[in-house]
Each structure stands twice: as structure tokens, then as C-alpha cells.
Amino acid sequence: MTGKARVWLAVGVVAALVGFALWRQGPAAQAVAASAKAQAVQAPSPSAPPSDAPVTSTANLRSVEARRVKEFEELKQRAKAGDAVAQRLLADTYEACFIVNIDRGNFLKGLDYNRQMIRAPAQLSILEKTAQERFTQCGAVDGGAIIPLALIFGWYEQAAENGDLAARLNDNAYKHKTLDAAESSALLEEVLASNDPAVLFAMGATLGPRHLADPSDPAYALVSGERAGNAWMVAACRMGYDCGPSSVLMGNFCLGTNGCTGEDFETFLKRQLPSDAERRDMERRVTEILRLVEGS
């Protein structure tokens, strides 16, 4: 196991979950995570779940678990057959479950610190539900086995080699690849022309100092500045990327920063911004990104 992984384990399973998921993401999501952690106790309390919610039977639970195993195995088979999108989604799946499956016995116990920090019962309910859902989902991933980092890195690399642009962005980030101005400009054109929400999200999530954009480029403002990456991610959400309250993304924020507010990513993000001026700037950036995508 790498030194990086040892650090994650040292600081605790649940805290490491978001650290790993956001490690390759540039300052964009990292800034959101830091802000969310600082403001968690000030977050609005979501509505409490209905007390008369139907109880799921053991038979139904087994059926759901069997379906998840089947879906995972089908995804893995498509990836092994050379489907680039499936390869990237398999890497995403392994990434989301890496920390959970390192020590499944202690994952849920590791939530004690989170529980102590959350005051609102509705938020606590979301934390418990999110953790249990992630735990169950990851149990279907290779039977809950420990996931070698090489599987994550390898599948992103394979998907990138097979032409998946979102995977290439993630692969570049994992390898800490620095792009010069010409490479950054060419990559930006590819991203805009893709018209793919997953690509836009990966662009925002991995945007950082290794993208050496040319200040003379008309799109320079869209890839520079502390909040540039967030704008790309919000644009991706508006195009259909899964950023809803029950998404893996928001699950990461809930488990790692106590951002268990039941919000979608855009609402969650905008609440972290300190002023209306910054929210207007974010909206301007998002609108411009979507305009350029539509014009490509």
C-alpha cells in the first residue's frame, strides 16, 4: 500500500473516504469540502423522514443485494470486454468503495465522531442512511473484498487509452500530469466539444495548477481562479450529471464533512459561497460554459 493510503488509514476510515475521493480533484471540490466542514453546524436542517415509511422485508433486501451484485458483475464484464465508458464507471465504483472495503467491520463504527458533531436529528438520519447505503453498495463490489489501488488507477488508465475523455482527465490527475498552455487549450476544446456531463464534471473536479492555461486564450477566465472548477461541476450537474441528494458525490460530502443536508450539489455549493457577488460570479461562469458547450 502506498504512503498516501497509509495516511488515509491513520486519520480514520470515514474521514479518509472524502479525502480519497477528493484527493485527485483540484482546489475546486477541496475548497467546498473545507468550507462545508467549517459550516456543518450552521447547515439548514432537512425535513425529517416520514415515520410511517414502509419496512423493507428480509426477502426484499436479499433481492436488492442480488440485483446490485448482478449489476456490478455486468459492469465488470463490459469493462473487461473493452467498453471504455464501463471501464471508467468501474474505476469510479472501485474509488467510491476503496475506503469502505478496507475495513468493513469498522466502517459504520467509525461514524461515531460524525454523530457527535451533528445536532439536527434529520441530518443525523441522513448520515445513517447514507453510510448504510454506501456500505451495502460496496458489499456488492467483488463481494466486499479489499480494493487494491492498482485497480482504480488501472481502469482509469485503460479507459483513457480506449478514448474516454473523462477517464483521461482523472488519469492525468492521478498521475499529477502537468499540461502546458498548448495542451491545456487543446484539452479545453475537447471538453467543450464532448457535450458530455461526465467530461465537464471531471474537468471541474481535476482543474488545478497543473493546467497551465494561456492568459491570452479567450476561455482563460473559465479555467483560472479558485472557484473555476466548481463552475464546471455545476455546469455538468445542469447537463444531467448525477449531483442529486442521493448521489455518490453528495454521499462523500455527507460522510466526510457532515454535509448531510439533503441538498443537491449546486444548492450545497452556493450556500458555501460567502457573498451574493460570488454567487453571481459563479452563475456567470456556469452560463458561459454552457453557452460554449452548445456552440461547439
MOHUMO-V301688 format. One record per pair of residues at least 24 apart in sequence whose ideal C-beta (glycine too) atoms are under 7 Angstrom apart, sorted by the first residue. I is the first residue (numbers start at 1). J is the second residue. Records with the same first field share a line. If there is no record, write none. Layout:
I: J / J
This chain:
2: 149
5: 149
8: 99
9: 102
12: 110
13: 99 / 102 / 103 / 106 / 107 / 110
14: 110 / 111 / 114 / 255
15: 256
16: 99
17: 99 / 252 / 255 / 256
18: 252 / 253 / 255 / 256 / 257
19: 256
20: 98 / 99
21: 95 / 96 / 252
24: 170 / 173 / 174 / 206
25: 205 / 206
26: 206 / 207 / 208 / 229
27: 208 / 226 / 229
28: 204 / 205 / 207 / 229 / 230 / 233
29: 205 / 229
31: 226
32: 230 / 269 / 272
33: 253 / 256 / 257
35: 272
36: 253 / 257 / 259 / 272
37: 257 / 258
39: 272
40: 117 / 257 / 258 / 259
41: 119
43: 123 / 259 / 261
44: 261
45: 120 / 122 / 123
46: 122 / 123 / 126 / 261 / 262
47: 122
48: 121 / 122 / 125
49: 125
65: 140
68: 137 / 140
69: 140
72: 140 / 141
79: 155
82: 162
84: 159 / 162 / 163 / 164 / 167
85: 164
87: 155 / 158 / 159 / 162 / 164 / 167
88: 156 / 159 / 164 / 166 / 167
90: 155
91: 152 / 155 / 156 / 159 / 167
93: 141
94: 141 / 147 / 151 / 152 / 155
95: 152
96: 248
97: 138 / 141 / 147
98: 147 / 152
100: 134 / 135 / 138
101: 138 / 141 / 144 / 145 / 146 / 147
102: 146
104: 144
107: 135
108: 135
114: 258
117: 258
118: 258 / 260
123: 260 / 261
126: 254 / 260 / 262
127: 254 / 260
130: 251 / 254 / 255 / 260
131: 255
134: 251 / 255
165: 190 / 191 / 194 / 199
166: 196 / 198 / 199 / 202
169: 202 / 203 / 206
170: 202 / 206
172: 206
173: 206
176: 210
177: 210
178: 210 / 212
179: 210 / 211 / 212
180: 212
181: 212 / 213 / 214
184: 211 / 212 / 213
185: 214 / 217
188: 219 / 223
192: 292 / 293 / 296
193: 296
195: 293 / 296
197: 236 / 239 / 240 / 241
198: 241
200: 232 / 235 / 236 / 239
201: 233 / 236 / 241
203: 232
204: 229 / 230 / 231 / 232 / 233 / 236
205: 229 / 233
207: 232
222: 285 / 288 / 289
227: 282
230: 269 / 282
231: 282 / 285 / 286 / 289
232: 289
233: 265
234: 266 / 269 / 282 / 286
235: 286 / 289 / 290
237: 265 / 266
238: 290
